[in-house]
Amino acid sequence: MTIVFITHDIGLAYYVSDTVYIMEHGKFVEHGSADEVILHPQESYTKRLISDVPKIYEPWDLSTVV
């Protein structure tokens, strides 16, 4: 069975998916197994998505908030 799950929540996508496709401006920029894409991203857009996932075990840096 295949289910297409569209989200901006990369953490949730990793949790529920075997395969992940990353799109930027409507075009696929990276795809592969969830482990491959999330743990070893190649594209800068994928790296940015991952860096935006809140980390509950680190203090928040609010100095960047405008």
C-alpha atoms as one frame of an Amber mdcrd trajectory, in Angstrom:
protein
   0.000   0.000   0.000   1.225   3.506  -0.779   0.039   6.610   1.029   1.105
  10.088  -0.064   1.578  12.229   3.038   2.292  15.897   2.348   3.681  17.987
   5.204   6.144  20.694   6.138   6.868  18.819   9.374  10.046  16.924   8.468
  10.150  15.271  11.900   6.691  13.809  11.416   7.535  12.762   7.852  10.566
  10.876   9.190   8.470   9.209  11.880   5.711   7.916   9.566   7.620   7.258
   6.317   9.850   4.633   4.784  10.660   6.844   1.787  10.859  10.641   1.777
  10.733  13.052  -1.159  11.741  16.669  -0.536  10.210  19.345  -2.750  11.310
  22.941  -3.148   9.205  25.307  -5.264   7.232  22.350  -6.663  10.267  20.332
  -7.787  11.820  17.281  -6.175  15.271  18.147  -4.860  16.021  14.997  -2.845
  14.560  11.568  -2.209  15.466   8.262  -0.643  14.868   6.213   2.460  13.785
   8.256   5.462  17.046   7.423   7.251  19.156   8.368   4.237  17.444  11.692
   3.589  16.981  12.835   7.190  20.195  11.551   8.760  22.470  12.308   5.776
  20.856  15.144   3.768  22.621  16.229   0.589  20.613  19.283  -0.478  20.764
  22.656   1.296  16.955  22.906   1.375  16.693  19.556   3.173  19.355  20.684
   5.646  17.362  23.880   6.310  14.154  21.912   6.917  15.941  19.669   9.393
  17.582  22.588  11.189  14.120  24.136  11.730  12.885  21.158  13.768  12.626
  22.314  17.398  14.915  20.427  19.747  13.292  20.012  23.140  16.568  19.129
  24.844  18.407  22.341  23.839  17.781  25.864  25.122  15.985  28.055  22.597
  17.931  30.892  21.030  15.378  33.675  20.843  17.917  36.290  19.757  17.098
  35.530  16.105  13.375  36.228  16.563  12.349  39.582  15.146
